């Protein structure tokens, strides 16, 4: 795939660029801030203080989840049409929230991990319903029955 194809995908026929043009500098900025946070302890302390309650304990001295989410979202924006990229980002955002809730309150562990079966099922169900609603326009009962 040529780079011209990727640049063509970033441009709309009506003129203004799609969201990837605005999202790329944000992604680069977050990565630079993460790098600065990892190299300068005072910056890390200040940012952790400003974002207390948002940053997980395990992310205090490591890259945050945003460092992985943003490049993935940007890749989706570059590689796919806007409606497909939006669906992928929504799957990750809302599905991950459902999985986190399932992991927090779930009882059945998946293998030797901290993940729980309830989290996996929560992610799947949220993404299934969201996909049916957004792709079909309405929840298609036949689709739900076929998947169950």
C-alpha positions as CSV (number, residue, x, y, z in Angstrom):
1,X,0.0,0.0,0.0
2,X,1.5,3.3,-1.1
3,X,1.8,6.3,1.2
4,X,-0.2,8.3,-1.3
5,X,-3.2,6.0,-0.5
6,X,-2.8,6.9,3.2
7,X,-2.7,10.6,2.4
8,X,-5.7,10.3,0.2
9,X,-7.6,8.6,3.0
10,X,-6.8,11.5,5.3
11,X,-8.3,14.1,3.0
12,X,-12.0,14.5,2.3
13,X,-13.3,15.5,-1.1
14,X,-15.0,18.6,0.2
15,X,-11.7,20.1,1.5
16,X,-11.1,20.0,5.2
17,X,-9.1,17.1,6.5
18,X,-10.8,14.4,8.6
19,X,-10.2,13.9,12.4
20,X,-6.8,12.2,11.9
21,X,-5.2,15.5,11.0
22,X,-6.3,17.0,14.3
23,X,-5.8,13.8,16.3
24,X,-2.2,13.2,15.2
25,X,-0.7,16.3,17.0
26,X,-2.6,15.3,20.2
27,X,-1.2,11.8,20.0
28,X,2.3,13.1,19.5
29,X,1.9,15.6,22.4
30,X,0.7,12.9,24.8
31,X,3.6,10.7,23.9
32,X,6.1,13.6,24.4
33,X,4.4,14.4,27.8
34,X,4.7,10.7,28.8
35,X,8.4,10.7,27.8
36,X,9.0,13.8,29.8
37,X,7.1,12.3,32.8
38,X,9.2,9.2,32.7
39,X,12.5,11.1,32.5
40,X,11.9,14.0,34.9
41,X,10.6,12.8,38.3
42,X,9.3,16.3,39.3
43,X,7.1,16.4,36.2
44,X,5.9,12.9,37.0
45,X,5.0,13.9,40.6
46,X,3.2,17.1,39.4
47,X,1.2,15.3,36.7
48,X,0.3,12.4,39.1
49,X,-0.9,15.0,41.6
50,X,-3.0,16.9,39.0
51,X,-4.5,13.6,37.8
52,X,-5.0,11.8,41.1
53,X,-8.0,9.5,41.0
54,X,-7.6,9.1,37.2
55,X,-4.1,7.5,36.9
56,X,-3.9,3.9,38.1
57,X,-1.4,2.9,40.7
58,X,0.4,0.6,38.2
59,X,0.7,3.6,35.8
60,X,2.6,5.8,38.3
61,X,6.0,4.9,36.9
62,X,4.9,3.5,33.5
63,X,3.1,4.6,30.4
64,X,-0.6,5.3,30.9
65,X,-3.4,3.6,29.0
66,X,-3.8,6.7,26.8
67,X,-0.3,6.1,25.4
68,X,-1.6,2.9,23.8
69,X,-5.1,4.0,23.1
70,X,-4.3,7.2,21.2
71,X,-2.0,5.6,18.5
72,X,-4.5,2.8,18.0
73,X,-7.4,5.3,17.5
74,X,-5.2,7.3,15.2
75,X,-4.4,4.2,13.2
76,X,-8.1,3.4,12.9
77,X,-8.7,7.0,11.7
78,X,-6.1,6.7,9.0
79,X,-6.9,3.2,7.8
80,X,-10.7,3.2,7.8
81,X,-13.6,5.4,6.7
82,X,-14.8,7.7,9.5
83,X,-17.8,5.7,10.5
84,X,-15.8,2.5,10.8
85,X,-13.0,4.2,12.8
86,X,-15.6,5.8,15.1
87,X,-17.1,2.3,15.7
88,X,-13.7,0.8,16.5
89,X,-12.9,3.6,19.0
90,X,-16.3,3.3,20.6
91,X,-15.9,-0.5,20.9
92,X,-12.6,0.1,22.7
93,X,-13.8,2.9,24.9
94,X,-17.2,1.5,26.0
95,X,-16.3,-2.2,25.8
96,X,-13.2,-1.6,28.0
97,X,-15.3,0.2,30.6
98,X,-17.7,-2.8,30.7
99,X,-14.8,-5.2,30.9
100,X,-13.3,-3.1,33.8
101,X,-16.6,-3.2,35.7
102,X,-16.8,-7.0,35.1
103,X,-13.3,-7.5,36.3
104,X,-13.9,-5.4,39.4
105,X,-17.0,-7.3,40.5
106,X,-16.6,-10.6,38.8
107,X,-15.9,-13.9,40.5
108,X,-14.6,-16.3,37.8
109,X,-11.0,-15.8,36.8
110,X,-9.7,-16.4,33.3
111,X,-6.7,-18.7,33.5
112,X,-4.0,-17.3,35.9
113,X,-4.8,-13.6,35.2
114,X,-6.6,-10.8,37.0
115,X,-9.2,-10.8,34.2
116,X,-12.6,-12.2,35.0
117,X,-15.2,-14.0,32.8
118,X,-17.8,-11.3,33.6
119,X,-15.5,-8.7,32.2
120,X,-15.0,-10.6,28.9
121,X,-18.8,-11.1,28.7
122,X,-19.5,-7.4,29.5
123,X,-17.1,-6.3,26.7
124,X,-18.7,-8.7,24.2
125,X,-22.2,-7.8,25.0
126,X,-21.6,-4.0,25.0
127,X,-19.8,-4.3,21.7
128,X,-22.5,-6.6,20.2
129,X,-25.3,-4.3,21.1
130,X,-23.4,-1.2,20.0
131,X,-22.5,-2.9,16.7
132,X,-26.1,-3.9,16.0
133,X,-27.4,-0.5,16.9
134,X,-24.8,1.5,14.9
135,X,-24.4,-0.8,11.9
136,X,-28.0,-1.8,11.4
137,X,-29.6,1.4,12.7
138,X,-31.7,-0.7,15.1
139,X,-31.1,-3.8,17.1
140,X,-31.9,-6.7,14.7
141,X,-33.5,-9.5,16.7
142,X,-32.4,-12.1,14.1
143,X,-28.8,-11.0,14.5
144,X,-28.9,-11.3,18.3
145,X,-30.7,-14.7,18.2
146,X,-28.1,-16.0,15.6
147,X,-25.2,-15.0,17.8
148,X,-26.7,-16.5,21.0
